[in-house]
Amino acid sequence: MSTQGKPAGLEHELWVPAENDYHGHPNYLKVYLILLGLFAISVLASLLSNPMIIFIVVFAVSIVKASLVLLNFMHLRWEPNIIWFMLFLALATLGFLFIGLYPDTVPVERFFVPNT
Amino acid sequence: MNTLSISKIAWNRIPQARLAMWTLIAGEFVIFGGLIVTYLLNRMKYPGWGEMAMHTNVIAGTINTFVLLTSSFFVVKAHEAALKKNIGKIKFWIWLTILCALIFLGIKAYEYTHEIHAGFTLSSPALLAQGKHVETLYWSLYYTMTGLHGLHVVAGALALFFVMRNISKTGTHFHRIEVAGLYWHMVDIIWIFLFPLIYLIH
């Protein structure tokens, strides 16, 4: 990468002038309205009677909402792969945490059925 | 093209400030994600937590979610204004965002007041006296998650304020609006998960 445009003393730094940076800009109002719609769905879903269905619907809607904010408001879709990789590592860490701790939350008998 | 050169291109494509903010955000996701995983696992293990979740104020949580989603929209509008170097509009949208942060914190303070008066605190001695040790844990985690999130709301609002003030004084560093905005969106994403867990799933 050319060092042209970098301040003195920062030639070795990984630095890009903001003017040379590009990422797209989606229709923010449209994204905001979709987010509000999803928010309404999750609130209405909480009025259902089956707790398991509530959990699945509400959590799925949360994942979609978070993805919309990440991809459009935070411009993740235009970011280099290294940012995606960093976020993937963070989520993978949480996945390992959940899997590692899950056996502590259910009765041991479900995992170790005694021989009869 | 070998792996090293691909990696160098990837790192060099992104301005340093934004890269630093994304690194911070990945760390924050692990911190809050760890708390959310802890909440989910305990919620599965202890049915009594569902009963405790019914004591939270759903209307207050719903209003706060609307406020935070709206504030995220205001921040991207500020970013749009920053790209056009329109200081007047930047100030307008950032002040609206800070107003949203104050509304959020005010509603959260109102909620805390009612919950503390009802005997639900970090240690909940009233619940302990009834032998409800597991239920006490619910409120400990509730205050940890929402309190830490509240601190991030304060930090995000302060960051946006100082960035706006600096831009209006110097007329430079417009890109900082986007960097501070990334942090604000991260605060919003965390709430997107906290809201259903704490308020909607009983």
Interface residues (C-beta under 8 A of the other chain):
Chain A: M1 E13 L14 W15 V16 P17 A18 D21 H25 Y28 L29 Y32 L35 L36 F39 S42 V43 A45 S46 P51 I54 F55 V58 F59 V61 S62 K65 A66 V69 L70 F73 M74 E79 P80 N81 I82 I83 M86 L87 L89 A90 L91 T93 L94 L97 F98 L101 Y102 D104 T105 V106
Chain B: S7 K8 I9 A10 W11 N12 R13 I14 P15 Q16 R18 L19 W22 T23 I25 A26 G27 F29 V30 G33 G34 I36 V37 T38 L40 L41 N42 M44 K45 G50 V58 T62 T65 F66 L69 T70 S72 F73 V75 V76 K77 E80 L83 F174 H175 G181 L182 H185 M186 D188 I189 I192 F193 F195 P196 Y199 L200 I201 H202
